[in-house]
């Protein structure tokens, strides 16, 4: 029997790959480099943090949550000496739009437009209280062009869900490194997540020891039944926090959104590495 998936999670599986082209496409990297942000992580931290303004490392460490503070500090505030937040925002939009132009070349424009209209309706209905990254992105000027609008809408939606996920992790008593260790005890790979998030072996092992002491993991580092239940609870909380905006949608309207977004999302997933560090499962059915 197939596992039931919360509608909010199923929708995230569709809009996350559209947003993620900014991190993994050659067009995204080229746009950041053209703006003076050489090296993938400069572009990442500048582009994602730019809606907050020229902030220093501490608020970005807090908002991004599972990156090692030392990794964030290597990028911020140095990136603002290389590109202003305005330039970083322009670069991320240009790169994402160029990537979508290539990836969605053969998708009918009316399908993209329908998906954009429905996603923008959802964005307009979001409650961003307590969700700093979602609020900052939602407050940006409305972009021009259908592909830029598509990328912006999916970005607000994923940051909204991400902010709720961080709240659920905090509520579960996990810090950034511990959250990654728990995920790796379930279905992710340490050799992927640890370097992508900048934690040292010493920090990783200390987080593991804390989780063993608190009953999340066994002495061998595998998840306990209690740890699995706690993880399921926080994931359910994430889905619940992301679900409110969809509650007013008739089922037929959601089905139409899924029908239009699924082929777009499938094409965008081709820009992502098969084993990715952003939490998406290998397949989504």
Residue pairs with C-beta under 8 A, 6 or more apart in sequence:
2 285
5 285
6 236
6 239
6 243
7 243
7 246
7 254
8 161
8 239
8 240
8 242
8 243
8 246
9 239
9 242
10 258
10 284
11 157
11 246
11 254
11 257
11 258
11 261
12 157
12 158
12 161
12 242
13 265
13 280
13 281
13 284
14 258
14 261
14 262
14 264
14 265
14 284
15 119
15 153
15 154
15 157
15 158
15 261
15 265
16 154
16 158
16 278
16 279
16 280
17 265
17 266
17 268
17 269
17 271
17 272
17 280
18 100
18 150
18 151
18 154
18 261
18 264
18 265
18 268
19 151
19 154
19 155
19 157
19 158
20 268
20 271
20 272
20 276
20 278
20 280
21 27
21 28
21 96
21 99
21 100
21 103
21 151
21 268
21 271
21 272
22 28
22 47
22 92
22 95
22 96
22 99
22 151
22 155
23 44
23 278
24 271
24 272
24 273
24 276
25 95
25 96
25 98
25 99
25 102
25 103
25 271
26 99
27 95
27 96
27 98
27 99
27 102
28 43
28 92
28 95
28 96
28 98
28 99
29 40
29 43
29 95
30 95
30 98
31 43
31 91
31 92
31 94
31 95
31 98
32 38
32 42
32 43
32 46
32 47
32 88
32 91
32 92
32 95
33 43
34 91
35 82
35 83
35 87
35 88
35 90
35 91
36 82
36 83
36 87
37 43
37 46
37 47
37 79
37 82
37 83
37 88
37 91
41 71
41 74
41 75
42 75
42 78
42 79
42 82
43 88
43 91
43 92
44 75
45 60
45 72
45 75
45 76
45 79
46 75
46 79
46 80
46 82
46 83
46 85
46 88
47 88
47 89
47 91
47 92
48 64
48 92
48 133
49 55
49 60
49 63
49 76
49 85
50 85
50 86
50 88
50 89
50 92
51 85
51 89
51 133
51 136
51 137
51 139
51 140
52 59
52 60
52 63
52 85
52 132
52 133
52 136
53 85
54 77
54 80
54 84
54 85
55 76
55 77
56 76
56 77
57 69
57 72
57 73
57 75
57 76
57 77
60 72
60 76
61 67
61 69
61 72
61 73
63 132
63 133
63 163
63 166
64 72
65 166
65 169
65 176
65 179
66 176
66 177
66 179
66 180
66 197
67 176
67 197
67 198
68 176
68 177
68 197
68 198
68 199
68 200
68 203
70 198
71 197
71 198
72 198
79 88
83 91
89 140
93 143
93 148
93 151
93 152
96 147
96 148
96 151
97 145
97 147
97 148
97 151
99 271
100 147
100 150
100 151
100 268
101 147
103 267
103 268
103 270
103 271
104 112
104 147
104 264
104 267
104 268
107 263
107 264
107 267
109 146
111 260
111 263
111 264
112 146
112 147
112 150
112 260
112 264
113 146
114 256
114 260
115 150
115 257
115 260
115 261
115 264
116 146
116 149
116 150
116 153
118 253
118 256
118 257
118 260
119 150
119 153
119 154
119 157
119 257
119 261
120 149
120 153
122 153
122 157
122 245
122 246
122 249
123 138
123 153
123 156
123 157
125 245
125 248
126 134
126 138
126 156
126 157
126 160
126 245
127 244
127 245
128 134
128 135
128 138
128 160
128 163
130 163
130 167
131 159
131 160
131 163
131 164
132 163
133 159
133 162
133 163
134 156
134 159
134 160
134 162
134 163
137 152
137 155
137 156
137 159
138 156
140 152
142 149
142 152
143 149
143 151
143 152
150 264
160 242
160 245
161 238
161 241
161 242
164 237
164 238
164 241
164 242
165 238
165 241
167 237
167 241
168 234
168 235
168 237
168 238
168 241
169 179
169 234
171 234
171 237
172 230
172 233
172 234
173 214
174 182
174 234
175 207
176 197
177 197
177 199
177 203
177 204
177 206
177 207
178 207
178 210
178 211
178 216
180 188
180 193
180 194
180 197
180 199
180 207
181 204
181 207
181 208
181 211
181 217
182 211
182 216
182 217
182 223
182 227
182 231
183 193
183 279
184 190
184 193
185 216
185 217
185 221
185 222
185 223
185 227
186 223
186 228
186 231
187 281
188 279
189 275
190 204
192 275
192 276
192 277
193 277
194 201
194 204
196 277
197 277
199 207
208 217
208 221
211 217
211 227
212 218
212 219
212 221
215 224
215 226
215 227
216 223
216 224
216 226
216 227
216 230
217 223
217 224
217 227
218 224
223 231
246 254
249 257
269 280
272 278
272 280
274 282
275 282
